[in-house]
Amino acid sequence: MLVRGAIGGAVLLTMATVWAQQVMVDADNPDAIEDPYIWLEDVEGEEALDWVEAQNEVSVGYLESLPTFDELNDRNLEILNSDDRIASPGLRGDHVFNFWRDATNTRGLWRRTTLEDYVSGDPEWEVILDLDALAEAEGEDWVWKGAACLRPDYRVCALYLSRGGADAVVIREFDVEERSFVEDGFVVSEAKSQLSWIDGDAVYIETDFGEGSLTDSGYPRTARIWRRGETISDATEIFAGEQTDVAAGVYRSWDGDVHYDIAVRSPTFYTSMNYLVTDAGELRHIDIPEDARFRGVFKGQMLVGLKSDWTVGGETYPQGSLIAADFENFLQGERDFHVLYAPTENSALPGGGVMSTRDYLILTSLEDVVSRLFRYTLADGEWVGEEIGTEAFGSIRLVAASDTSNALFFSYENFLKPDTLYFSADGGAGTEALQSLPQFFDADGMTIEQRFATSSDGTSIPYFLVLPEGFEANGNTPTLLYGYGGFEISLTPGYSATVGHSWLARGGAYVIANIRGGGEYGPRWHQAALKENRQVAYDDFIAVAEDLIARGVTSPQYLGIRGGSNGGLLTGVMLTQRPDLWNAVVVQVPLLDMRRYNRLLAGASWMAEYGDPDTGDWAYISEYSPYHNVQNDADYPKVFFTTSTRDDRVHPGHARKMVALMTEMGHELLYFENTVGGHAGASDNTQVARNEAMVYSYLWDQLGPQ
């Protein structure tokens, strides 16, 4: 198996004016940052929550009174609760596991069926855990975050339960056959924890053990062996990273019946040091580049994904390659690698593009952001690859595989073709379509195009354009442009029933921009926009917008943008750098205060992406930090900010402070903060439906026929 602050209004206005004019940092004391709105960083402080409630009351009242809201909300909920949705499979032994939410089960059901029954198309599901019943019985706002189960029978599992959708979880041992939590079992209090099974009586655990046990990023710094019957405080530490690391831990992975215990230190978000933990507890360094990705062991072969060129053993293996070597021989000093995948100028291996069955290694690649599917066989020490035929011009996602059989599930979709789930009993040798989503919106007459814009430095930037029926290039089409551009995450063609019925079917055009910072062309595409080069991602996005306008697809009056998390930073930058290009801006769960981002929640872990604002890096970060580039006299469109109180990844203070600053400057805006939902912004279908209805009601209000 492969790895894995209430101040008087007059005072606020005065300080806001000064804040907009200069960066208030004492170079000799970075902690002395004058920020008149820092009180809004008190996530659940009474004063801050009173402010949130007042903002929500105004904005939600406005948005929910718009003529489109009720219809969009009702249709969203109907789609999200539809029984026609695909029950996404997770393979564990002979069973298919699934987590399912609908109108009756709003928190969800964890359930299973046999593989044979699932493939039949009409499975009978056994309910293992009813999360609604559990939440009611325990008086907790439980949100499902997954399960880690002990192979080979997968009877006992560690359930990850979040309060309100936060990243921090409570871990509790559960017996699948008994349908109950294990009395005196493994239980971990709320924290950003990870558990990996060693056997039925021991686990590796990384959690908050108290002072000194977390990194500056708020993740576990130590890994311990915790044996059944011990208190967690008595667990034996076996591995530790540094305080400045992002995280450290130990996990057990499997290659057939052979297990490997791997210790990992991650000094940054993109670097790690990997060690094999021997049965004697010794650490054997896995000597690969720190920026390479150890992808596990398959058929005795160590798989390594390269983020930069690597010269070793007299050969140079190119950036973006997937290479393999006999693991034991490698540990003994041999450096004989086989190249399974090497990128080209227009192709890449995405981060989630590797999976294994019992006998095959399955890969997906991107060529100009369109997916292809391959399988590899190891025969007599040589790798042999072949392409698995699929539909063209879409996205392929590896869904599930089994290491005890050759069962494989994958899906295909594009902007106008709903997800289809495929199954192969033989690792892709023969595939069958098991289930497709229904057409949740009428796509007749709609078209998909891939175009390329030219960025400020001459780089060709791809984007997908979905045009509504009856489109004319007269500059009057309401157009929604979406982007992300960070963390090597690729945006690929995907079917969204919400985008379809809320936007496309109502006559809007939809655009996905594949800007640098993402992973569409592998590590080089991502690294081109790191740290001091961040502006290129923003220039790419601007280039796509200007290309849409130049081609007559739309005009600034009818152009809107949307992004979340790092994409919220993107749209925040676009608001402050080029307010003339758009008439609607949606900024969701965003980073905005880039002076303090590394001091808020998980922010320190992202300094490899953005830089360290407590050093000279602030010189270039300050050039784009939205919170520090808002101007009193700028003509901004009415912007819509959203965040979540329970987001413990990107601090809600980013959005709160930006809204307070812009409001005191007199800029018109909307703000909604969900009091639950975590980084996703919502924790159940009702919340998702409402949030999306507010967003699209706002977009139509801003961009619809004037």
Disulfide bonds with the S-S distance in Angstrom:
Cys149-Cys157 2.07
